[in-house]
Amino acid sequence: MKQRSSRLSVAMAEAGLELPEAGNIAVFAPDPDSDLTLMSQARCHIISDFKPDHDHFTALGYHCFTEPQGRYGAAVIHVPRAKVLARALVAKAAQITDGPVIIDGAKTDGVESLLRDCRKRVAISGPISKAHGKVFWFDGGAGFEDWAAGPAHEIEAGFVTAPGVFSADAIDPASRFLADHLPAKLGARVADLGGGWGYLSARALERGDIETLDLVEASCVALDCARCNIADARAKLHWADARNWQPEALLDTVICNPPFHTTRAADPDLGRAFIKAAAGMLKPAGKLWLVANRHLPYEATLADYFKELHEIAGDNRFKLLQGARPSRTRR
């Protein structure tokens, strides 16, 4: 796709944007479609708390961190979908950057709104419009302190969440639906794939038959919240990509409210990958309990990887699907 690189290259070739010759460059929240070839790999620090992206750039040889490491000569922000998170990244980048703070994003991710808000605070260079998005920049420094990420906060039932994580303002209704329909016993070894800030795991741990529960989550910010929300020694928390994480031993049960988008467009392949991964983690008699929006087409994939498929419960919004007796290979 490489749309972000084309905007940045135009800004450097035609609009006077210059990267400093000295100092490292902080690159916030890139994804595998981000082309960073205009910046020296040796000087790039990838700043990402999302494990799949972190692993992608680590494998390419980049220096990857979850937080900035000192001061930087420049910063590039790839605009995330969540407005509160985008603002927090701007505040962080402005605080630690001595040169330009470059903001690059798609219109569908809110870059135009972010541009308007930044323009009220600092002098803006650019913007450059290309490939259904914009890139603009300003000098690092003060002016965005009130945009910094707020502290973790309590929502209903005393759970703690943080700005920018999934379902930060309330318990996700699909997760609640799954939790309300789980059976009285889940077995000794359980995993929650994509467990977020821990609601589903906390509800599962109400069961005394569980000996260990592995919560697997790709966002380390969400995982930090889960550590606050689950005060149970049986829980083990993992910062990992659920699609390739492996348990220490095969599991009795996997519970899952899988993500179904990384952009604003739905991507059922994410959920399908979680189903495939779950099948590989379960004992021969193990079961997957999965909740999904009613329109998402997961039944065919479940039938590929499980010998039994049942819809346990549902309404006009959600369906609760159970896969039992996993197949080790796709049928």
N, C-alpha and C positions, 0 to 999 in steps of 0.2 A: 504494500500500500504506500508507504513512505511519503505520505502527504505532509507530515510535520517537517521532514527534512526539506521538502521543496519550499515551504514557507520560510524556513530559516535561511536557506541558501539565497533566496531572493532578497531577504532583508540584508544579508551581508554583501551581496553583489550590487544592489541597487539603492539601498536606503541608508547606508552609512553605519550599519551595525558592525562593531568590531569586538572580537573577543580579546581580552588582555593577553599579553605575551607571557606574563608571569602569574603564578597562583593556580590552584586547582579550580575545577569547575564543578559545581554541585548540580546534578541532574535529578530533579524531583519527579517521582512517579512515572517514569517511562514504562512502556509495555513492549512486547516483542515486535510490534510494528513501528516502533520509534527507530529512526535511522540516525545514529550518532556519529557518522563518519566525518562530519565537519569539525569535530572536536577530537583532540588528541586523547587516545585511550588511556595513556599513562596519567593524564591530568584529570580524567573524569572520575568523580565519585557518584555512583548511583545511590540515591537515597530512596529506599522503598521498603515499606513494611509488609508488602504483599509477597508471600513466599514464591509463587510461581514466577513472577517477574524477577525477583531477587535471584532465584536459581538460574534463570535464563541468562542474565547478564554476567553472573559469576562464571557460568560455563564458557562465556565468550572471552573471559579474561579481564573483566572490569573489576575495579575496586567497589564493593557493594556494602552498604551500611543501612541500618534502619534510622539513624539520626546523623545530622551533619557532624563533621570532624574538624572543628576549629573554624577558621575564616576562609573565605573563598574569593577568587578574583572575579568570578561571574557565577550566575545561577540560571538554570533553565527549568521552568516549570511546565510540565505537560498537564494541562487542566483536567482534573478528575470530574466525575459527574456530580458529586455532592458539593453544593455551594459552600457549606460551612467548612468542608475540608479544603477546597480551593483557596478560600480566604486564609485559612490557617497556614497553608504552604506559602502564600505570598508574604504573610507576616514573618514566618521563619526565615525565608530566603532574604528578605530585606534586612533582617537583623544581622545576618552572618556574611553578607556580601559587600565587598568594597567596590566592585565594578557594577556592570549592568545586571539587572534582574530581567530575564527574558521570559515572557509568558506566551505559550503556544498552545492553541486549542481549537477544537471543532465548535461550530455554531451550536450543534446539538448538545454539547457539554457545557454551554453557558459562557463561552469566552466573551461574547459581546456584552453581557451583563457585567462580567468581571472588568472589562475594559472601561465601561462607564463608571463603575465604582472607583477604580484606581485613578481615573482622570480627575476625580473630585479631590484627590489627595496629593498627587505628585504630577510633575511634568512628564508627559508621555511622548516617546518617540515611536514612529510608525503611525498607525498600524499598517501592516501589510495583509491584504486579503487574498487568499488563494486556497483552492481545494476545499471549499466549504468551511473555511476557518480563518483565523487571524493570528498574527504574531505581533506583539508590541513589547516595548521595553522601557525601563526607567532606571535611574541610578539607585543603588542600594542605600539603605539608611533608615532613618526614623519615619514614622507616619502611619504605621499599620499595627501598632501595639494592641489595639482593641480587637484586631482580627485574630489574635493568637488563639490556639485551641484552648477551650475552656477545660476546667477540671472534670473528672468523671462525676456523674450526677445520678441520683436515685430516680427510678421510675416506679411504676406500680409494683406492689409486693416486695419492695425493698431492693430490687435488683439494681445494679450499678451499670451504666453504659457510658460511652464517651462520644463526643461529636465525630461524625463521619463514619461510624461503624454501621453495619446493617441493622435496621430496626432500633435506632438510638433513642427514639422518643416513647416507645411503647413495645410491649411484647408482640412479636409477630403473630398475626392470627393463624397462619398455617402451622407454625410451631406449636401454638396452643392447642390447635385441633388435633395434631398428632399426639401431643402429651396427654390429652384428655381421653384418647382412645387406646393407649398402650395397655397391654395385658398386665395382670397382677404379677406375673413372673416373666423375667426376660433372660434368665440364665446367669451363669457365673461371670462370663466374659462378654462385655458389651463395648461397642464403639459408637460414637456420635460423629459422623463425618460432616465437616463444615459446621461445627458446633457453635460458631459465633461467640457471643458473650456469655453463653452457658445456660440459657433458660432450659432447653430441652434436656441437657445432661442433669441439671438440678432436679428436674421433675422425675427423670428416670431413676435417680439415686434414692428416691423415696422407697424403692423396693429393696427388701433385705436380702434377696437371693443374689444380688450383684456382688461379686468379689472385686472386680476391677472394671473401671470404665475409662476408656481412652477417648478424650475429646480432641479432635483433629481440626485445626483451624488455620487458614492461610494468612489472616491479618493478625500481626502481633499486638496491635492496639486492642482488638476484640479479645484476644487471648488474655491480655492483662486484666480486662474487665472480668473475664471468666474466673481468673484467680481470686478475685474479690467475691464473686457470686457463688462459688462452690467451696464450702468449708467441709470437705469430706475426704478423708485420707484414701478412699478407694479410687478417687479420680486422678488420672494422669493426663496432663495437658501437653499437647504437641504443636509446635509451630511448623506446619508441614502442608504440602499439597496433598489433599485427600486422594487425588487420582493415582498417586504412586507411593503413598505411605503404606508400610507393612507392619502389622502387629507382631508382638513377640511370639504369640501362639494363635492358632485359629480361634475364631470367635463364635459364641452362641448366637449373638444378635448384633445387627447393625441398625441404628436408627438414623434418619437422614431427612433433612429439609434442604435439598440441594439448591445451589444457586442456578439461575437460568438466564443470566445475562452478565456480560462485562461491559457492554455499551447499552444504549437505550433499546436496542433491538433484542428480542428474545432469542436465545441460543439454546435449544433443547439438547445440543450435543454435550453441554456441560453436565446436565443431569444424567445423560446416558453414560458418560465417563464415570460418574459416581456409582452408577449401578454396576458397571463392569468391575470397578475396583472392589465394591462390596462383595461381589460373588467370589472374588479371589481371596477374601479374608475370612470367609465363614467355614465352619465345620460342615461336613456332609449333610447334617440335619439342621443347619443354621437357617436363620430367617432374617430377611431385610424388611424393615418397616419404613416406608417412604411416603411423605406427603408431597403433593404437587398441586399447582393450579389445575383446574378442571380441563383446560384446553391443551395442556402439554402432553405430547404423544409418547409416553414412556412404556406403554404396555408391550409393544413389540420388542423392545430391548430387554425388558424383564423376561419375556418368554424365551429370548435367546440365551439368557444366562441363568435361568431358574427353571426347574422342572415343574413347579407349581406357581400359579399366579392367582391372587384373590384381591378383589376390592373389598376391604373390610368396612369402610364407612365412606360417606361422601355427602356433599350438598351441591348447590349450584356454583360454589366458588372453589371447593377443594375436593380432592379424592385421596383416600388413604389406601395405598397399595401394599400388599405383602407378597414378597417373593420367598419361596421356600425351596429347600434342597438344591443348592447352587450347582451349576455345571462349571467345571474348571475351564472349559473352552467353549467358545460360542458355537451354538448348534446351528 
